[in-house]
Amino acid sequence: MKFNDKKTGTESMDLHVIAKEIYSHQKSAVEMSKISTRYPSLTIEDAYKIQEINTEKELQNSDQFVGWKMGLTSFAKQQSVGVNQPIYGRLLKSMEMSNQELSLDGLIHPRVEPEFAFLMNKKLKGNNVTEQEVWQATEGIMPALEIIDSRYKNFSFNLIDVVADNASSTKFFLSEQIYLPNKFQWEKAQVRMKLNGKVVQEGKGSAVMGNPVRSVVELVKMLDSSGLCIEPGMIVLTGGITEAIHVFSGDSIEVEFDELDKMNLTVIS
């Protein structure tokens, strides 16, 4: 896909070429410079197209598309990275961790954040979806950890950069415990993160757009603008409940979801 930069009148880019560059850095775990500075006429729609191109590449290599993730779902989180709206990314089966060991192989500067994962059992689509419809379509909710890892130098990016980089998606780890949607008041659920035995982050479910269900509502509406939807069986990560913490080899992470579950990660080289 090529188009003319209206500001300069010159042909500026091919989205497949940009996607290939980002993909190579995702695979090599080598930092790259921001694409937004080199391609200033890129739009948010272009960025999501780049994300889609690279996901299709993975699917052609026998990976599986298992769901969606929301990012930047709190005002504080948006401020911390200099953006002003939530974003979404795509989740693949290869991203799901099967045990408590987080290998740094293939990662650049990983960070860990606690989330809630919604398991959906009905299709959700359209621009008028309600919270009630999301609850009715939710099979269950699981505590989860997401490992994010921007491919950009110094973990520095703008909205277009991060969307094109699949919203910094890298890995996710789901609790074995799954809870009925009406089991708790999810906005009141307290979460505490410990790094090497010391509490470093605390938060509650309301940090995610006031209530994690609203993150799913927003996702459905955002997807609808591109003709997409949530399919039955998909997982939705609703966004960080606390700030993400930077982790290194040898670190031990313990996350307490009060009244729910306790999750642990050990970081290895």
C-alpha positions, 0 to 999 in steps of 0.5 A: 500500500502506497500513498502520497504525503500531502504535506510534501507531495512525495510518495512516502512509504509502503506499509508492508515495508514498514511492517517487515522492519518492525517484524524483524526487530520483534524477532531479533530483539534488537531495538529500533528507532521510532517509525513516526519520526521517519514516516510523519504522515502515518495515520493510526489506521496505517498503524493498525494495518501494519499490526494486522500484516504482521499478525497474518505473517504469524498465522501463515507460520502456523500460529493461532489468533486467540484474542485481543489485548487492550492497552493504555486503559488508565489515564495515568498509563496514558500520561506515562507514555504520552498518549491520550487514548486506549489501544488494542493489540492481537494475541497469539497462542505462541505468546501464552506462557505455560509455566512460571518461568519468564525467559529473557530470550528474545526480549529487549526490555520486558515489563510485567503488569497485572490484568484481568482476562475475560474469556468470551463465549459469544460474539460481540460486535457493533458500536452500541454494545453495552456492559450488560451484553459484555457480562452476558458474553463472558464465560469467566474472568481470570487473573493474568500477567502480561509481559510487554516489551516495546521494540523501540529504543528506551521504551519511547514511542507515540500512539502510532509507534506502539500500535504498529508494534502490536501494542508492545505485546509479547507474552501473557500468563493466565491464572488456572483459576477462573471466576464467574463474572458475577463473583466479585465487584471487579472494580474493587478487586485489590492487586499488589505486586512484589518484586524480590519480596518488596511491594512495588505496585498496588492498584485495584480494578477501577484503574481500568477505565473505572471497571474492566468490563468497560475496557471490553466495551471500548474494544468492541467499539474500536474493532467495529470501526474496522469491521472486526469483532470478538469471537467466541472462545477468545481471551481479552486482556483488559489492561494494566491494573498498576504500572508495569515493572521492568524486570531482569534476570534473577528477579522474582515477581509475586502478584496478589489478587486479593480474594482471588489468586496469587501468581508468581514469575521467576525471570531467567536468562 
